[in-house]
Amino acid sequence: MTILNLTTINSRLPARLLAGPLACLLLVPALHARSLDTDKDDVVNFVSEMQEKHGLDPELVKSTLAQAEIKQGILDAISKPAERALKWFEYRPIFVTEKRISQGHDFWNANHDLVTRIGNEYGVAPEALVAIVGVETYYGRITGSHRVLDALSTLAFEYPPRSKFFRSQLEEFFVLSGESGVDLLSATGSYAGAMGSPQFIPSSFRSFAVDEDGDGRIDLWENWNDVLASVANYFKAHGWRQGEDVAARATRKGKSIPGSRELGLKTTVGALRAAGWKFDTSLGEDAPAMAIKLQGVNGPEYWVGFNNFHVITRYNHSVMYALAVHQLSQEIVHRIKLPE
């Protein structure tokens, strides 16, 4: 059995990308920029690959890339991100705040029928959908002001530590434009290329975004039908189980168990209880679980995450992120249920 001891945000970039929530809080200054050199070998190779793999006109790809700007502010942000080494007691107050809870309550009320319908349609808790867009972009208020083309080009060709990943996302972005009509030159997002209210990177956009209202285009910036359905579809595809517990606070006794930075359901409810963990859940003894240890204000906090908690970590590969989303969702539900 392993305790997932995450007191820092995982530095690995997940499928959706660990760039949305804190990245949106960081206003990267508009420092000096320069045009992308399209004669560089790696850029030339990229253009050729786009023709070979996707049949895209090389001159169109090159002319588009020629309009990309390499921005030092983006390189600074990815090298020294806002996601510094935060402990849980520092991380939680960023997202589980009175303002974010109150605005989540207002968002729910303003979109009650839509949130309820999509939650039921996809089998995902509506409060989880609201909390995701609350944590990611403050309910669509802060979606990022960088051109996605600039962000992905800068990181694909000028940031060697993650160039392979961001080249793949730049490739996905070109293909996405042809499929969904997302404008290559005007689409905006975070400094890492995450787009819209749910902060989808291009690969996630292509895989999970939904044209919920059937108008022929997917708009993750202003169309809440598409936004909420896309988040719900992401959760459904990653195995959300409607009605099941997400996480439970725990107490434990016995010898300390070595920590791990691996995400995953490595144990079961029954195994944890046999090891001296005490927590409440309606799940059976054989239900998969993860043991979590975080640094609270007054010492360690122990939590048990279940399948739905694990699903949230697929959206962003961070236990603290998942727990913040869960706690925000519960605070919003509590506010909804308060008597008028």
C-alpha positions as CSV (number, residue, x, y, z in Angstrom):
1,M,0.0,0.0,0.0
2,T,1.3,3.5,-0.9
3,I,0.4,6.9,0.4
4,L,0.3,9.4,-2.4
5,N,2.3,12.1,-0.8
6,L,2.0,15.1,-3.1
7,T,3.0,18.4,-1.5
8,T,4.0,19.9,-4.9
9,I,2.2,20.1,-8.2
10,N,3.3,17.4,-10.5
11,S,5.6,18.7,-13.1
12,R,4.6,16.2,-15.7
13,L,2.3,17.6,-18.4
14,P,-0.8,15.5,-18.7
15,A,-3.1,14.8,-21.6
16,R,-5.1,17.9,-20.9
17,L,-2.1,19.9,-19.6
18,L,-1.1,21.1,-16.2
19,A,-1.3,24.7,-17.2
20,G,-4.8,25.9,-16.9
21,P,-5.7,27.0,-13.4
22,L,-2.6,28.7,-12.1
23,A,-1.5,29.7,-15.5
24,C,-4.6,31.8,-15.8
25,L,-3.6,33.6,-12.6
26,L,-0.3,34.6,-14.1
27,L,-0.3,37.6,-16.3
28,V,2.8,37.1,-18.3
29,P,4.2,40.4,-19.4
30,A,4.4,41.2,-23.1
31,L,8.2,41.1,-23.3
32,H,10.2,41.3,-26.5
33,A,9.0,39.0,-29.3
34,R,10.4,37.9,-32.6
35,S,9.1,36.1,-35.6
36,L,9.6,32.4,-35.9
37,D,12.4,31.5,-38.3
38,T,10.7,29.2,-40.8
39,D,14.1,28.3,-42.3
40,K,15.2,26.5,-39.2
41,D,15.7,22.8,-39.7
42,D,13.1,21.7,-37.1
43,V,10.5,24.1,-38.6
44,V,11.2,22.9,-42.1
45,N,10.9,19.3,-40.9
46,F,7.6,20.1,-39.2
47,V,6.2,21.6,-42.4
48,S,7.2,18.5,-44.3
49,E,5.6,16.2,-41.7
50,M,2.4,18.1,-41.9
51,Q,2.2,17.5,-45.6
52,E,3.2,13.8,-45.4
53,K,1.0,12.9,-42.4
54,H,-2.0,15.1,-43.0
55,G,-1.9,16.3,-46.6
56,L,-1.6,20.0,-45.6
57,D,-0.4,22.5,-48.2
58,P,3.3,23.1,-47.1
59,E,3.2,26.7,-48.3
60,L,0.1,27.4,-46.2
61,V,1.6,25.8,-43.1
62,K,4.9,27.7,-43.6
63,S,3.1,31.0,-44.2
64,T,1.0,30.5,-41.1
65,L,4.1,29.7,-39.0
66,A,5.8,32.8,-40.4
67,Q,3.2,34.8,-38.6
68,A,3.9,33.2,-35.2
69,E,5.8,35.2,-32.7
70,I,8.4,33.7,-30.4
71,K,7.7,35.3,-27.0
72,Q,10.2,35.5,-24.2
73,G,7.4,35.9,-21.7
74,I,6.1,32.4,-22.6
75,L,9.5,30.9,-22.2
76,D,9.9,32.6,-18.8
77,A,6.4,31.4,-17.7
78,I,7.0,27.7,-18.6
79,S,10.5,27.8,-17.1
80,K,9.4,29.4,-13.8
81,P,5.7,28.7,-13.7
82,A,3.2,29.9,-11.2
83,E,2.9,26.3,-10.2
84,R,5.7,26.6,-7.8
85,A,6.3,24.1,-5.0
86,L,3.1,24.7,-3.1
87,K,2.0,22.7,-0.1
88,W,-1.7,21.8,0.2
89,F,-2.4,24.5,2.9
90,E,-1.0,27.1,0.4
91,Y,-2.7,25.7,-2.7
92,R,-6.2,25.2,-1.4
93,P,-6.9,28.9,-0.5
94,I,-6.2,29.9,-4.1
95,F,-9.2,28.0,-5.4
96,V,-11.6,27.3,-2.5
97,T,-12.5,30.9,-1.7
98,E,-15.7,32.6,-0.7
99,K,-15.6,34.5,-4.0
100,R,-15.2,31.4,-6.1
101,I,-17.9,29.6,-4.2
102,S,-20.3,32.5,-4.4
103,Q,-19.7,32.9,-8.2
104,G,-20.1,29.1,-8.6
105,H,-23.5,29.4,-6.9
106,D,-24.4,32.2,-9.2
107,F,-23.2,30.3,-12.3
108,W,-25.2,27.2,-11.3
109,N,-28.4,29.3,-10.8
110,A,-27.9,31.1,-14.1
111,N,-27.4,27.8,-15.9
112,H,-29.4,25.4,-13.8
113,D,-31.3,23.7,-16.5
114,L,-28.3,23.3,-18.8
115,V,-26.0,22.0,-16.0
116,T,-28.6,19.6,-14.8
117,R,-29.4,18.3,-18.3
118,I,-25.8,17.8,-19.3
119,G,-24.9,16.1,-16.0
120,N,-27.8,13.7,-16.5
121,E,-27.0,13.1,-20.2
122,Y,-23.4,12.2,-19.6
123,G,-23.8,10.7,-16.2
124,V,-21.5,13.2,-14.5
125,A,-22.1,15.1,-11.3
126,P,-23.2,18.7,-12.3
127,E,-21.3,20.2,-9.4
128,A,-18.1,18.6,-10.8
129,L,-18.7,20.4,-14.1
130,V,-19.2,23.7,-12.4
131,A,-16.2,23.3,-10.2
132,I,-13.9,22.4,-13.1
133,V,-14.7,25.6,-15.0
134,G,-14.5,27.5,-11.7
135,V,-11.0,26.3,-11.0
136,E,-9.8,26.5,-14.6
137,T,-11.0,29.9,-15.7
138,Y,-13.1,31.4,-13.0
139,Y,-16.3,30.4,-14.8
140,G,-15.0,31.6,-18.2
141,R,-13.7,34.9,-17.0
142,I,-10.0,34.2,-17.4
143,T,-9.3,32.0,-20.5
144,G,-5.8,33.3,-21.4
145,S,-4.8,36.1,-23.8
146,H,-1.9,34.4,-25.7
147,R,-2.4,33.4,-29.3
148,V,-2.3,29.7,-29.3
149,L,-0.1,29.8,-32.4
150,D,2.5,31.9,-30.6
151,A,2.4,29.7,-27.4
152,L,2.7,26.4,-29.2
153,S,5.3,27.6,-31.7
154,T,7.4,29.2,-29.0
155,L,7.4,26.0,-26.9
156,A,7.7,23.6,-29.9
157,F,10.8,25.2,-31.4
158,E,12.4,27.2,-28.6
159,Y,11.9,25.1,-25.4
160,P,14.0,21.9,-25.8
161,P,12.8,20.3,-22.5
162,R,9.3,19.9,-23.8
163,S,9.7,20.5,-27.6
164,K,8.4,17.0,-28.5
165,F,5.2,17.4,-26.6
166,F,4.5,20.9,-27.8
167,R,5.3,20.0,-31.4
168,S,2.7,17.3,-31.2
169,Q,0.2,19.9,-29.9
170,L,1.1,22.3,-32.7
171,E,0.4,19.5,-35.1
172,E,-2.9,18.8,-33.4
173,F,-3.7,22.5,-33.6
174,F,-3.3,22.6,-37.4
175,V,-5.4,19.5,-37.8
176,L,-8.0,20.9,-35.4
177,S,-8.3,24.0,-37.4
178,G,-9.2,22.0,-40.5
179,E,-11.7,19.9,-38.6
180,S,-13.5,22.4,-36.4
181,G,-12.8,25.8,-37.9
182,V,-10.7,27.1,-35.0
183,D,-8.9,30.0,-36.4
184,L,-5.1,29.4,-36.4
185,L,-4.3,33.1,-36.2
186,S,-6.8,34.4,-33.7
187,A,-7.5,31.6,-31.2
188,T,-6.3,32.5,-27.7
189,G,-5.4,30.6,-24.6
190,S,-2.9,30.1,-21.8
191,Y,0.9,30.4,-22.2
192,A,0.9,26.6,-22.8
193,G,-1.7,26.6,-25.5
194,A,-4.8,25.5,-23.4
195,M,-8.0,26.9,-24.9
196,G,-11.3,28.2,-23.8
197,S,-13.3,27.9,-20.5
198,P,-12.3,24.3,-20.0
199,Q,-8.7,24.9,-21.0
200,F,-8.4,22.1,-23.5
201,I,-5.1,21.6,-25.3
202,P,-5.5,20.8,-29.0
203,S,-5.3,17.0,-28.6
204,S,-8.0,17.0,-25.9
205,F,-10.1,19.5,-28.0
206,R,-10.0,17.0,-30.9
207,S,-10.7,14.0,-28.7
208,F,-13.4,15.2,-26.3
209,A,-14.9,18.5,-27.4
210,V,-18.6,18.3,-28.3
211,D,-20.9,20.4,-30.5
212,E,-23.7,20.1,-28.0
213,D,-26.1,22.5,-29.6
214,G,-25.6,21.1,-33.1
215,D,-24.8,24.5,-34.7
216,G,-22.0,23.0,-36.7
217,R,-19.1,24.3,-34.7
218,I,-17.5,23.7,-31.4
219,D,-17.0,26.9,-29.3
220,L,-15.2,26.4,-26.0
221,W,-14.9,30.1,-25.4
222,E,-18.4,31.5,-25.3
223,N,-20.9,28.6,-25.8
224,W,-21.7,27.0,-22.5
225,N,-23.6,24.1,-24.1
226,D,-20.4,23.1,-25.8
227,V,-18.1,23.9,-22.8
228,L,-20.0,21.9,-20.2
229,A,-20.8,19.0,-22.6
230,S,-17.1,18.8,-23.5
231,V,-16.0,18.6,-19.9
232,A,-18.7,16.0,-19.2
233,N,-17.6,14.0,-22.2
234,Y,-14.0,14.1,-20.9
235,F,-15.1,12.8,-17.5
236,K,-17.3,10.1,-19.0
237,A,-14.6,8.9,-21.4
238,H,-12.2,8.6,-18.4
239,G,-14.6,6.5,-16.4
240,W,-16.7,8.8,-14.1
241,R,-19.4,6.8,-12.2
242,Q,-22.4,8.8,-11.4
243,G,-23.5,8.7,-7.7
244,E,-20.2,7.3,-6.4
245,D,-18.1,9.0,-3.7
246,V,-15.2,11.1,-4.9
247,A,-12.9,11.3,-1.8
248,A,-13.1,11.0,2.0
249,R,-11.1,12.6,4.8
250,A,-9.3,9.9,6.8
251,T,-7.5,9.3,10.1
252,R,-4.9,6.6,10.3
253,K,-2.7,4.8,12.8
254,G,0.3,2.6,12.6
255,K,3.7,3.0,11.1
256,S,4.3,5.6,8.5
257,I,4.0,4.4,4.9
258,P,6.5,5.6,2.3
259,G,5.1,8.2,0.0
260,S,4.8,8.1,-3.8
261,R,4.4,10.5,-6.6
262,E,2.5,8.0,-8.7
263,L,-1.1,8.7,-9.5
264,G,-3.4,5.8,-9.6
265,L,-5.8,3.6,-7.7
266,K,-3.1,1.4,-6.0
267,T,-5.1,-0.1,-3.2
268,T,-8.7,-0.8,-2.1
269,V,-11.1,0.4,0.5
270,G,-10.8,-2.9,2.4
271,A,-7.0,-2.9,2.4
272,L,-6.8,0.7,3.8
273,R,-9.2,-0.2,6.6
274,A,-7.2,-3.3,7.4
275,A,-4.1,-1.0,7.6
276,G,-5.8,1.2,10.2
277,W,-7.4,3.9,8.0
278,K,-10.8,5.2,9.2
279,F,-13.0,6.9,6.7
280,D,-16.6,6.9,5.5
281,T,-17.7,5.7,2.1
282,S,-20.7,3.8,0.7
283,L,-18.3,1.9,-1.6
284,G,-17.6,-1.8,-1.1
285,E,-14.4,-3.2,0.4
286,D,-13.0,-4.2,-2.9
287,A,-13.5,-0.7,-4.5
288,P,-10.2,0.7,-5.9
289,A,-8.7,3.6,-3.9
290,M,-5.7,5.7,-3.4
291,A,-4.1,6.8,-0.1
292,I,-3.2,10.5,0.0
293,K,-1.1,12.5,2.4
294,L,-1.0,16.2,2.1
295,Q,0.5,19.0,4.3
296,G,-2.3,20.9,6.1
297,V,-2.0,24.0,8.2
298,N,-1.8,21.9,11.4
299,G,0.1,18.9,10.1
300,P,-0.5,16.1,7.7
301,E,-4.0,15.5,6.2
302,Y,-5.0,12.1,5.1
303,W,-7.5,11.5,2.3
304,V,-8.7,8.5,0.4
305,G,-9.5,9.0,-3.3
306,F,-11.8,6.7,-5.2
307,N,-12.5,6.1,-8.9
308,N,-14.1,9.5,-9.5
309,F,-11.2,11.3,-7.8
310,H,-8.9,9.5,-10.1
311,V,-11.0,10.7,-13.1
312,I,-10.4,14.3,-11.9
313,T,-6.7,13.7,-11.8
314,R,-6.9,12.7,-15.5
315,Y,-8.1,16.2,-16.2
316,N,-5.0,17.6,-14.5
317,H,-2.3,15.3,-13.1
318,S,-2.3,16.7,-9.6
319,V,-3.8,15.3,-6.4
320,M,-4.1,18.8,-5.0
321,Y,-5.9,20.0,-8.1
322,A,-8.4,17.1,-7.9
323,L,-9.0,17.7,-4.2
324,A,-9.5,21.5,-4.8
325,V,-12.0,20.7,-7.5
326,H,-13.8,18.3,-5.2
327,Q,-13.9,20.6,-2.3
328,L,-15.1,23.6,-4.4
329,S,-17.8,21.4,-5.8
330,Q,-19.0,20.4,-2.4
331,E,-19.0,24.0,-1.1
332,I,-21.1,25.1,-4.1
333,V,-23.6,22.2,-3.5
334,H,-23.8,23.2,0.1
335,R,-24.5,26.9,-0.9
336,I,-27.2,25.7,-3.4
337,K,-28.9,23.7,-0.6
338,L,-28.9,26.5,1.9
339,P,-32.4,27.9,2.6
340,E,-33.2,31.2,1.0
